[in-house]
Amino acid sequence: MLFWGFILWLVGYVAGIVLFFVVPKDYIGWVITPLATVFTIWVLMHKVKRPELMCYFGTGLVWTVMAIILDYVFNVVLFKIGNSYYQPDVFLYYLLTFTLPIVVGYWKFKHKVPGAELF
């Protein structure tokens, strides 16, 4: 679980650095978000296996905390971006990081495992 959370964060981080040279900085997050969302859903559907639905809640929580801490250390502190980093696209990214595991987990338990306990 931690591995895939880190990989998802790292892919977005590297994409942001690459796009910095191609896309205006205010649009980087808006370019990455749709692509990262599709990749995250793919990871959740094919790579993340959790025994209970509530484990997907924990996955979303852990991934979000990881993203907040890693973003702060590597964007705000290392690149000295400051509070200007925290724009609406970043808050959408944190919201998706938390909710996608829950939504995909619910879908997996509802459609793939007949008679599964949801909570």
FENFENBEL-V449089 format. One record per backbone hydrogen bond with DSSP energy under -0.5 kcal/mol. CO is the residue of the C=O (numbers start at 1). NH is the residue of the N-H. Records with the same first field share a line. If there is no record, write none. Layout:
CO = NH ; NH
This chain:
1 = 5
2 = 6
3 = 7
4 = 8
5 = 9
6 = 10
7 = 11
8 = 12
9 = 13
10 = 14
11 = 15
12 = 16
13 = 17
14 = 18
15 = 19
16 = 20
17 = 21
18 = 21
19 = 22 ; 23
24 = 27 ; 28
25 = 28
27 = 31
28 = 32
29 = 33
30 = 34
31 = 35
32 = 36
33 = 37
34 = 38
35 = 39
36 = 40
37 = 41
38 = 42
39 = 43
40 = 44
41 = 45
42 = 46
43 = 47 ; 48
47 = 49
48 = 50
52 = 55 ; 56
53 = 56 ; 57
54 = 58
55 = 59
56 = 60
57 = 61
58 = 62
59 = 63
60 = 64
61 = 65
62 = 66
63 = 67
64 = 68
65 = 69
66 = 70
67 = 71
68 = 72
69 = 73
70 = 74
71 = 75 ; 76
72 = 77
73 = 78
75 = 81
76 = 82
81 = 84
82 = 85
83 = 86
85 = 87
87 = 90 ; 91
88 = 92
89 = 93
90 = 94
91 = 95
92 = 96
93 = 97
94 = 98
95 = 99
96 = 100
98 = 102
99 = 103
100 = 104
101 = 105
102 = 106
103 = 107
104 = 108
105 = 109
106 = 110
107 = 111
108 = 112 ; 113
112 = 114
113 = 116
117 = 53
